[in-house]
Every structure is written in structure tokens, then in C-alpha cells.
């Protein structure tokens, strides 16, 4: 009788162990999913920050250019020049360069924003995969544990 009791205890422990392992697999999946979702949120925030920084930098460049333009016109006026000829050429070149600088800042911001948006997408995919993988692992643990428990039970019934 003692052997039968030990066998029943073994079957019970095997079932409990299977349940604990399944619970652990699901908890790991949930933790991995939560971490990946958090990282996706950070990446989306970085995307927004890159666009905002580019807009700020563009405005700073525009303000700097406007001040430079005003100084150039004032300097030309001091020497009696009007906004024509060489002074107009200098203004045109300065305006063109400022516009190129501002476009470059916007482009860099868009590239950084796009990279962060892509990273967010990867993290979201990772979150879905982690959850699926965790549930598959829990299912595999259940099947393995059920097989082990059935094997132990069959051995007791012989």
C-alpha cells in the first residue's frame, strides 16, 4: 500500500509541477510582451521628439537667417547701397543657403523619426511573438506534463 501511496503522490506532484511550469511560461510571455510594448512606446516618443526637434531647429535657423539678412541690408545701407546689384546677389545667395540648411534639418528629422517609427513596429511585432511563443510553451509544457503523468499512472496500474 505504501508504494501505491507514493505513486499517487508522484502523480500529484507531476501534475502540480506541470501547472507551475505552465504558469511560469505564461508569466514570462506576459512580461516579454509588456517590455516590448513599453519599448514600442519609447520608440514612438522618440519619433515624435525627432520631428519636434527638427521643427525647432528649422525655426532657429530661420530666425538666425532673418537676423543675418537684416544686418546685411543695414550694412549695405550704411555704405549707401540699395537692395540691388551685388547686395541683391549676396541676399539671394544667403536666402538660398538658409533654405537649404532648413531643408536639411527637416530631412534629418524625418529620417530619425522614420527610424524610430520602424523600431516601434519591430517592438510591437516582438510583443505579439512573445505572447504567442509563451502560450505555445505553456501548451507544450502541459502536453509533456500530461504525458509524464500518464506514464507514471500507467506504471502504477501494472
C-alpha positions in Angstrom: 0.0 0.0 0.0 2.8 2.4 0.8 4.2 2.0 -2.8 0.7 2.9 -4.2 0.5 5.9 -2.0 4.0 7.1 -3.1 2.9 6.6 -6.7 -0.2 8.7 -6.2 1.9 11.4 -4.6 4.3 11.3 -7.6 1.4 11.7 -10.0 0.1 14.6 -8.0 3.5 16.3 -7.8 3.9 15.8 -11.6 0.6 17.5 -12.2 1.4 20.4 -9.8 4.8 20.8 -11.4 3.2 20.9 -14.8 0.8 23.6 -13.6 3.6 25.7 -12.1 5.7 25.4 -15.3 2.7 26.5 -17.4 2.1 29.4 -15.1 5.8 30.4 -15.4 5.7 30.2 -19.2 2.6 32.4 -19.4 4.0 35.0 -16.9 7.3 35.1 -18.9 5.3 35.7 -22.1 3.3 38.5 -20.4 6.5 40.1 -19.1 8.2 39.9 -22.5 5.1 41.3 -24.2 4.9 44.2 -21.7 8.6 45.1 -22.1 8.3 45.1 -25.9 5.1 47.3 -25.8 7.0 49.7 -23.4 9.9 49.8 -25.9 7.5 50.4 -28.7 6.1 53.4 -26.8 9.5 54.8 -26.2 10.3 54.5 -29.9 7.1 56.3 -30.8 8.0 59.0 -28.4 11.5 59.2 -30.0 9.9 59.6 -33.4 7.7 62.5 -32.2 10.7 64.1 -30.4 12.8 63.9 -33.6 10.1 65.7 -35.6 9.7 68.3 -32.9 13.4 68.9 -32.6 13.7 69.3 -36.4 10.9 71.9 -36.4 12.6 73.7 -33.5 16.0 73.7 -35.3 14.4 74.9 -38.5 12.8 77.8 -36.7 16.1 78.7 -35.0 17.8 78.7 -38.4 15.1 80.9 -39.9 15.5 83.4 -37.1 19.3 83.4 -37.4 18.9 83.9 -41.2 16.5 86.7 -40.7 18.9 88.5 -38.3 21.8 88.0 -40.7 19.7 89.3 -43.6 18.7 92.4 -41.6 22.4 93.0 -40.7 23.4 92.6 -44.4 20.8 95.1 -45.5 21.7 97.6 -42.7 25.4 97.2 -43.6 24.7 97.9 -47.2 22.5 100.9 -46.4 25.3 102.4 -44.3 27.5 102.4 -47.3 24.8 103.8 -49.5 23.9 100.6 -51.3 20.3 99.8 -52.3 18.9 96.3 -52.5 20.2 95.8 -56.0 23.3 94.6 -57.8 25.9 92.9 -55.6 23.9 93.3 -52.4 20.9 91.7 -54.0 23.2 88.8 -55.2 24.5 88.4 -51.7 21.0 88.3 -50.3 19.8 85.8 -52.9 22.8 83.5 -52.1 22.2 83.9 -48.4 18.5 83.1 -48.8 19.2 80.1 -50.9 21.8 78.7 -48.4 19.4 79.3 -45.5 16.6 77.4 -47.3 19.0 74.5 -48.0 20.1 74.4 -44.4 16.5 74.4 -43.2 15.5 71.6 -45.6 18.5 69.6 -44.4 17.4 69.9 -40.8 13.8 68.8 -41.7 15.1 65.9 -43.8 17.3 64.7 -40.9 14.4 64.9 -38.5 12.2 62.9 -40.9 14.9 60.2 -41.2 15.3 60.0 -37.5 11.5 59.9 -37.0 11.1 57.2 -39.6 13.8 55.1 -38.0 12.1 55.4 -34.6 8.7 54.6 -36.1 10.2 51.5 -37.7 11.7 50.4 -34.4 8.3 50.8 -32.8 6.9 48.5 -35.3 9.5 45.9 -34.7 8.9 46.1 -30.9 5.1 45.7 -31.5 5.8 42.6 -33.6 8.1 41.3 -30.8 5.3 41.8 -28.3 2.9 39.7 -30.4 5.5 37.0 -30.9 6.4 36.9 -27.2 2.8 36.3 -26.2 2.3 33.6 -28.9 5.5 31.9 -28.0 4.7 31.9 -24.3 1.3 30.3 -24.9 2.9 27.7 -27.2 5.5 26.9 -24.5 2.7 26.6 -21.9 0.8 24.2 -24.2 4.0 22.2 -24.8 4.6 22.0 -21.0 1.0 20.8 -20.5 1.4 18.1 -23.1 4.8 17.0 -21.7 3.5 17.0 -18.1 0.3 15.1 -19.1 2.4 12.5 -20.9 4.7 12.1 -17.9 1.8 11.9 -15.5 0.0 9.4 -17.7 3.2 7.3 -17.9 3.6 7.3 -14.2 0.0 6.4 -13.7 0.3 3.6 -16.2 3.3 2.3 -14.3 1.3 2.2 -11.1 -1.6 0.3 -12.7 0.6 -2.6 -13.8 
